[in-house]
Amino acid sequence: MNTLGLLRRNFDHGVHPAHLKKQTEDLAIQRVPFVSHYVMPLGQHIGVPCRPVVKVGERVGRGQLIAEPGGFVSTALHSPVTGTISEIDDFRGADGQFAPAIQIEADPYATQQPDSSAGIDWRSLSLEAFIGEVQKAGIVGMGGAAFPSHVKFSVPDGIKIRHLLINGAECEPYLTNDHRLMVERPEDLLMGAEIVRQKLGAEETIIGVEMNKPEAIEILQRHIQPGQPVRVVPLKVKYPQGAEKMLIKTVFDREVPAGQLPRDVEVSVNNVGTIVAIADYFLRGLPSIERIVTVSGPGASYPANLIVPLGTPVREVLRFCGGLKDETREVIMGGPMMGRPTASLDVPVLKGTSGILAFTEAETARPKEYPCIRCARCLEACPYFLNPSRFARLARARMFDEMEQYSVMDCVECGCCTFACPSHIPIVQLIRTGKDALRNRKEKPE
Amino acid sequence: MNSILVAPSIMVGLGLFFGAILAVSQRFLKVEEDPRIEGTNDMLPGNNCGACGEPGCLPFAEKLVDGSVNVSSCTVASADDIEMIAEYLQVDAGEQEKLVARLRCGGGSRQAQQIAEYQGFDSCRAAAIVSGGGKGCAWGCLGLADCEIACTFDAIHMNDNGLPQVDTEKCTACPDCMDACPKDLFELRPLSQKLYVQCNIPLSGEVATRLCSTACDACEKCVADAAPGLIHMENTLPVIDYSAGGPATPEATFRCQTNSITWLEGEQFQDQEQIPDSPDKRYA
């Protein structure tokens, strides 16, 4: 690929936040010790919540099924720890609402050896059986959205997936969990990619990695076997490169139309973490019971990349990292651009929690808001070519129906507009408010 | 000389021609509208609030003239106005109980536990999606005045405890506040029903009272003290069924430890002093 081609590879609009990955990018992944209690919400993925299959007082092994899928767009849930089910009740989640969850009390004397077989002979599986296995393993998109992976793999008749695109962009500042996975487990990543590629019948695998992770690019390239249909594509650093539609635009120079999915342009996009989770399941029989979480930010005493069993309270994860500094004002679950602050540290780490970031007064102080000066910087930043300033104005006037007419539902809340706004208008929050109002209006028809 | 007259004469000619068409169509194509619709519409309040269930006052006037609705369905018009309209239309005014909006939450900033501080766009709906707005109770009033802004009749004002106080005089029982509240806390209740449960928490016992000092802890003392059948428990909250049981009396509230069941004489939260409507002090 020549330099000119490299320069051309890009999507339109977007912003350039500081990377801020230095704190954690060279820290090897560590395992968080087991704690006494785990809370597994039944709805930690997009779609229908799971149905519990265990009763209070029942003993469960690590990796044992505790809740089965509640429908097709739903996935299974496994116990992250050996212990006993202590409660099935409503628990506070990161969104502030109480939702049904299974609480597991860990057995401090158990070995915590996963209760799993040696893996699955994936070569002999049909596509349907493979999709069923992915659902059984509880694997969801690990990038943050937590969309069940088996739904992504189920393509309707007549559509053929030609490219498997693996998302290693990790465009959010601070987060380094995907980076560490690529550096530390390239064999598993490539093996998982091979499994998915063969099952989907795709022609080639492309791993997109932003150029601020040269180590990951180099290690992945070194591990590709001769003849393996895998390409590592270095990407220009720009936010939101990791949004699947943007990644497709960059790599294939093809736009996914609004309201359509990557599969409509013959691509399947999966996060690095998802592919490694698939490898873990098919090679070692380990279902989705833990994930990599980056703990970082100016308020974190000892930033780290951690393997955290799902359901671990955020408080315990932070305690392992030496606690929070005194000046911490805010803890965010996810990345700084799209993540949401949590009101309580007792909420559990979920399948979609990619980071736990602690911020101090300097980062969280609300800047003075000025009126919109119609500079159109938000329009130039919006990668979906929407008009964020208009949404902000309409949301403030509570004209939610008009927002829908201007297709507010195409907004993915990436945060570019708020980042670009010189008047410090909380545009994304206003858009989220409008979307929430519209969603609620749909739920209760007059 | 002549040419200057051509244009005006064409214009005058056209004017006469179209005027004739209009005059003829007025004569033969005219639509008879009941003049009473216009008259009734003039007598209606003209707020177009939708409380009657119609899109606005004119459609309501049309239905009134049809006779398909009752004059009293308009909750905004005063009793005199309703009588006047009924007289004008020669119909029975019907009876409508005065409804007011009641808030199913008594946990203001002094009672409810705050677990985090919310900073951002001052709107309940905006706060609710940021980790629940920082209030310990996930079902209670957030106190950021979405209902006050939504109210067409200036009937809702936030008091210094961060709760919306509904002016029962001004409240017309239109559904504005019910639509605006992201927690669905408002409900329309007859003004005559004075026994009221001011809590929405689906928890019981200490778990509930730890989140809010005025939360219902589901002790069921009110059920025991009220007339048999008047109050029953649904999950963790008492429900008052005015149609089923005997007379509602203040006795049911006497033994309530948390004051979550109250006897309302007029407005809710009357003991909490109202402060002037300044946006800066409102959320202090």
Interface residues (C-beta under 8 A of the other chain):
Chain A: D90 R92 A94 D95 G96 Q97 F98 R340 P341 T342 A343 S344 T364 R366 R396 R398 P426 Q429 L430 R432 T433 D436 A437 N440
Chain B: I115 A116 Q119 G120 F121 S123 R125 A126 A128 I129 V130 S131 G132 G133 G134 A138 I149 A150 A180 P182 P202
